């Protein structure tokens, strides 16, 4: 299809805003994406016309809410090519999905076992595994990275990182800092060869590219709704049903049970075993609407656009004096997050200065402090586009970063 940026941008009313008299240039989509009008309207319609709790209420509104909630589960299953909607667990975000994985799989761990992650993980795919290892006595190990920001598979092979003691491997599909697309299928095959479970954090991958859980080769995949045009407050954990059946509950409460007695309880089958209490109903409806929207756009077309925008950003920022890009410098096997360091400028200062010109980026360690330590930088700036981002907005970013570099460094020279 012919990519129609103007038509797509018209679906996102927030992009018409001005910030400090400048058109909004929103380049923080790796943090959260903007929402098309139809997603907002779907959530509004649910609350105004169909609001009720699911499963429990046997009246008309309850039946409508349940149908919409479970219908969203079906849409998510089809979006990631799951075998059944029963393999889709709704959580409040990707962090909860990864905590669910770490807690339930962690119940199997014992001293001498090993869990493997990578140094590029978001804290959400690091801290839960630290907790699981601390509770069980297992050992946490990790992939290092090469100088160009890719997993050091050669060193991992040499050091026997994944071995007969490995019980879980959990790695980001796409790095939220470096943009690196990791070879998840290759790692999954390696993990499975020693009998380990493979978990992937898909938070940056699922919004950007067509997803097939079978092709990825993973056992569990976590992602979030708010990065793929859906509402905040909803995440997803997909898992092979035969694995989910083996896992214990994560939270206790209503709807996750079969029979409750004072002496003990039995638990519902997946996915409801893992969805205690009132779930994110309206959020699921919004996520279903977001998936409908992205399906109409086409995920392959979206991925191609993302690659073009990222290449333009890498070229523009890479040509500037004093700017150093973290991670792969070419848009090959790369996602849309572009992190960079500017000589003489703290990322928080640059973020505020760019905001004064309407350019929204993120500054900090992006919930990946160990990765920044590995890169020997305290923090970085990050720009990230999405389906609504235009080349002109990237040009505005590059111009603003060049201006920020000159502003801070000329001021520093004047103070000497």
VENWO-V642466 format. One record per residue. N is the residue number from 1. RES is the residue in one letter. BURIAL is # if it has 24 or more other ideal C-beta (glycine too) atoms within 12 Angstrom, else .. Layout:
n=N res=RES burial=BURIAL
n=N res=RES burial=BURIAL
This chain:
n=1 res=X burial=.
n=2 res=X burial=.
n=3 res=X burial=#
n=4 res=X burial=.
n=5 res=X burial=#
n=6 res=X burial=.
n=7 res=X burial=.
n=8 res=X burial=#
n=9 res=X burial=#
n=10 res=X burial=.
n=11 res=X burial=#
n=12 res=X burial=#
n=13 res=X burial=.
n=14 res=X burial=#
n=15 res=X burial=#
n=16 res=X burial=.
n=17 res=X burial=.
n=18 res=X burial=.
n=19 res=X burial=.
n=20 res=X burial=.
n=21 res=X burial=.
n=22 res=X burial=.
n=23 res=X burial=.
n=24 res=X burial=#
n=25 res=X burial=#
n=26 res=X burial=#
n=27 res=X burial=#
n=28 res=X burial=#
n=29 res=X burial=#
n=30 res=X burial=#
n=31 res=X burial=#
n=32 res=X burial=#
n=33 res=X burial=#
n=34 res=X burial=#
n=35 res=X burial=#
n=36 res=X burial=#
n=37 res=X burial=#
n=38 res=X burial=#
n=39 res=X burial=#
n=40 res=X burial=#
n=41 res=X burial=.
n=42 res=X burial=#
n=43 res=X burial=#
n=44 res=X burial=.
n=45 res=X burial=.
n=46 res=X burial=#
n=47 res=X burial=.
n=48 res=X burial=.
n=49 res=X burial=.
n=50 res=X burial=#
n=51 res=X burial=#
n=52 res=X burial=#
n=53 res=X burial=.
n=54 res=X burial=#
n=55 res=X burial=#
n=56 res=X burial=.
n=57 res=X burial=.
n=58 res=X burial=.
n=59 res=X burial=.
n=60 res=X burial=.
n=61 res=X burial=.
n=62 res=X burial=.
n=63 res=X burial=.
n=64 res=X burial=#
n=65 res=X burial=#
n=66 res=X burial=#
n=67 res=X burial=.
n=68 res=X burial=#
n=69 res=X burial=#
n=70 res=X burial=#
n=71 res=X burial=#
n=72 res=X burial=#
n=73 res=X burial=#
n=74 res=X burial=#
n=75 res=X burial=#
n=76 res=X burial=#
n=77 res=X burial=#
n=78 res=X burial=#
n=79 res=X burial=#
n=80 res=X burial=#
n=81 res=X burial=.
n=82 res=X burial=#
n=83 res=X burial=.
n=84 res=X burial=#
n=85 res=X burial=#
n=86 res=X burial=#
n=87 res=X burial=#
n=88 res=X burial=#
n=89 res=X burial=#
n=90 res=X burial=#
n=91 res=X burial=#
n=92 res=X burial=#
n=93 res=X burial=#
n=94 res=X burial=#
n=95 res=X burial=#
n=96 res=X burial=#
n=97 res=X burial=#
n=98 res=X burial=#
n=99 res=X burial=#
n=100 res=X burial=#
n=101 res=X burial=#
n=102 res=X burial=#
n=103 res=X burial=#
n=104 res=X burial=#
n=105 res=X burial=#
n=106 res=X burial=#
n=107 res=X burial=.
n=108 res=X burial=#
n=109 res=X burial=#
n=110 res=X burial=.
n=111 res=X burial=.
n=112 res=X burial=.
n=113 res=X burial=#
n=114 res=X burial=#
n=115 res=X burial=#
n=116 res=X burial=#
n=117 res=X burial=#
n=118 res=X burial=#
n=119 res=X burial=#
n=120 res=X burial=#
n=121 res=X burial=#
n=122 res=X burial=#
n=123 res=X burial=#
n=124 res=X burial=#
n=125 res=X burial=#
n=126 res=X burial=#
n=127 res=X burial=#
n=128 res=X burial=#
n=129 res=X burial=#
n=130 res=X burial=#
n=131 res=X burial=.
n=132 res=X burial=#
n=133 res=X burial=#
n=134 res=X burial=.
n=135 res=X burial=.
n=136 res=X burial=#
n=137 res=X burial=.
n=138 res=X burial=#
n=139 res=X burial=#
n=140 res=X burial=#
n=141 res=X burial=#
n=142 res=X burial=#
n=143 res=X burial=#
n=144 res=X burial=#
n=145 res=X burial=#
n=146 res=X burial=.
n=147 res=X burial=.
n=148 res=X burial=.
n=149 res=X burial=#
n=150 res=X burial=#
n=151 res=X burial=#
n=152 res=X burial=#
n=153 res=X burial=.
n=154 res=X burial=.
n=155 res=X burial=.
n=156 res=X burial=#
n=157 res=X burial=.
n=158 res=X burial=.
n=159 res=X burial=.
n=160 res=X burial=.
n=161 res=X burial=#
n=162 res=X burial=#
n=163 res=X burial=.
n=164 res=X burial=.
n=165 res=X burial=.
n=166 res=X burial=#
n=167 res=X burial=#
n=168 res=X burial=#
n=169 res=X burial=#
n=170 res=X burial=#
n=171 res=X burial=#
n=172 res=X burial=#
n=173 res=X burial=#
n=174 res=X burial=#
n=175 res=X burial=#
n=176 res=X burial=#
n=177 res=X burial=#
n=178 res=X burial=#
n=179 res=X burial=#
n=180 res=X burial=#
n=181 res=X burial=#
n=182 res=X burial=#
n=183 res=X burial=#
n=184 res=X burial=#
n=185 res=X burial=.
n=186 res=X burial=#
n=187 res=X burial=#
n=188 res=X burial=#
n=189 res=X burial=.
n=190 res=X burial=#
n=191 res=X burial=#
n=192 res=X burial=.
n=193 res=X burial=.
n=194 res=X burial=#
n=195 res=X burial=.
n=196 res=X burial=#
n=197 res=X burial=#
n=198 res=X burial=#
n=199 res=X burial=#
n=200 res=X burial=#
n=201 res=X burial=#
n=202 res=X burial=#
n=203 res=X burial=#
n=204 res=X burial=#
n=205 res=X burial=#
n=206 res=X burial=#
n=207 res=X burial=#
n=208 res=X burial=#
n=209 res=X burial=#
n=210 res=X burial=#
n=211 res=X burial=#
n=212 res=X burial=#
n=213 res=X burial=#
n=214 res=X burial=.
n=215 res=X burial=.
n=216 res=X burial=#
n=217 res=X burial=#
n=218 res=X burial=#
n=219 res=X burial=#
n=220 res=X burial=#
n=221 res=X burial=#
n=222 res=X burial=#
n=223 res=X burial=#
n=224 res=X burial=#
n=225 res=X burial=#
n=226 res=X burial=#
n=227 res=X burial=#
n=228 res=X burial=#
n=229 res=X burial=#
n=230 res=X burial=#
n=231 res=X burial=#
n=232 res=X burial=#
n=233 res=X burial=#
n=234 res=X burial=#
n=235 res=X burial=#
n=236 res=X burial=#
n=237 res=X burial=#
n=238 res=X burial=#
n=239 res=X burial=#
n=240 res=X burial=#
n=241 res=X burial=#
n=242 res=X burial=.
n=243 res=X burial=#
n=244 res=X burial=#
n=245 res=X burial=.
n=246 res=X burial=.
n=247 res=X burial=#
n=248 res=X burial=.
n=249 res=X burial=#
n=250 res=X burial=#
n=251 res=X burial=#
n=252 res=X burial=.
n=253 res=X burial=.
n=254 res=X burial=.
n=255 res=X burial=#
n=256 res=X burial=#
n=257 res=X burial=#
n=258 res=X burial=.
n=259 res=X burial=.
n=260 res=X burial=.
n=261 res=X burial=.
n=262 res=X burial=.
n=263 res=X burial=.
n=264 res=X burial=.
n=265 res=X burial=.
n=266 res=X burial=.
n=267 res=X burial=#
n=268 res=X burial=#
n=269 res=X burial=.
n=270 res=X burial=#
n=271 res=X burial=#
n=272 res=X burial=#
n=273 res=X burial=#
n=274 res=X burial=#
n=275 res=X burial=#
n=276 res=X burial=#
n=277 res=X burial=#
n=278 res=X burial=#
n=279 res=X burial=#
n=280 res=X burial=#
n=281 res=X burial=#
n=282 res=X burial=#
n=283 res=X burial=#
n=284 res=X burial=#
n=285 res=X burial=#
n=286 res=X burial=#
n=287 res=X burial=#
n=288 res=X burial=#
n=289 res=X burial=#
n=290 res=X burial=#
n=291 res=X burial=#
n=292 res=X burial=#
n=293 res=X burial=#
n=294 res=X burial=#
n=295 res=X burial=.
n=296 res=X burial=.
n=297 res=X burial=#
n=298 res=X burial=.
n=299 res=X burial=#
n=300 res=X burial=.
n=301 res=X burial=#
n=302 res=X burial=#
n=303 res=X burial=#
n=304 res=X burial=.
n=305 res=X burial=#
n=306 res=X burial=#
n=307 res=X burial=#
n=308 res=X burial=#
n=309 res=X burial=#
n=310 res=X burial=#
n=311 res=X burial=#
n=312 res=X burial=#
n=313 res=X burial=#
n=314 res=X burial=#
n=315 res=X burial=.
n=316 res=X burial=#
n=317 res=X burial=#
n=318 res=X burial=#
n=319 res=X burial=.
n=320 res=X burial=#
n=321 res=X burial=.
n=322 res=X burial=#
n=323 res=X burial=#
n=324 res=X burial=#
n=325 res=X burial=#
n=326 res=X burial=#
n=327 res=X burial=#
n=328 res=X burial=#
n=329 res=X burial=#
n=330 res=X burial=.
n=331 res=X burial=#
n=332 res=X burial=.
n=333 res=X burial=#
n=334 res=X burial=#
n=335 res=X burial=#
n=336 res=X burial=#
n=337 res=X burial=#
n=338 res=X burial=#
n=339 res=X burial=#
n=340 res=X burial=#
n=341 res=X burial=#
n=342 res=X burial=#
n=343 res=X burial=.
n=344 res=X burial=.
n=345 res=X burial=#
n=346 res=X burial=.
n=347 res=X burial=#
n=348 res=X burial=.
n=349 res=X burial=#
n=350 res=X burial=#
n=351 res=X burial=#
n=352 res=X burial=#
n=353 res=X burial=#
n=354 res=X burial=#
n=355 res=X burial=#
n=356 res=X burial=.
n=357 res=X burial=#
n=358 res=X burial=#
n=359 res=X burial=#
n=360 res=X burial=#
n=361 res=X burial=#
n=362 res=X burial=#
n=363 res=X burial=#
n=364 res=X burial=#
n=365 res=X burial=#
n=366 res=X burial=#
n=367 res=X burial=#
n=368 res=X burial=#
n=369 res=X burial=.
n=370 res=X burial=#
n=371 res=X burial=#
n=372 res=X burial=#
n=373 res=X burial=.
n=374 res=X burial=#
n=375 res=X burial=#
n=376 res=X burial=.
n=377 res=X burial=#
n=378 res=X burial=.
n=379 res=X burial=#
n=380 res=X burial=#
n=381 res=X burial=#
n=382 res=X burial=#
n=383 res=X burial=#
n=384 res=X burial=#
n=385 res=X burial=#
n=386 res=X burial=#
n=387 res=X burial=#
n=388 res=X burial=#
n=389 res=X burial=#
n=390 res=X burial=#
n=391 res=X burial=.
n=392 res=X burial=.
n=393 res=X burial=#
n=394 res=X burial=#
n=395 res=X burial=.
n=396 res=X burial=#
n=397 res=X burial=#
n=398 res=X burial=#
n=399 res=X burial=#
n=400 res=X burial=#
n=401 res=X burial=#
n=402 res=X burial=#
n=403 res=X burial=.
n=404 res=X burial=#
n=405 res=X burial=#
n=406 res=X burial=#
n=407 res=X burial=#
n=408 res=X burial=#
n=409 res=X burial=#
n=410 res=X burial=.
n=411 res=X burial=.
n=412 res=X burial=.
n=413 res=X burial=.
n=414 res=X burial=.
n=415 res=X burial=.
n=416 res=X burial=.
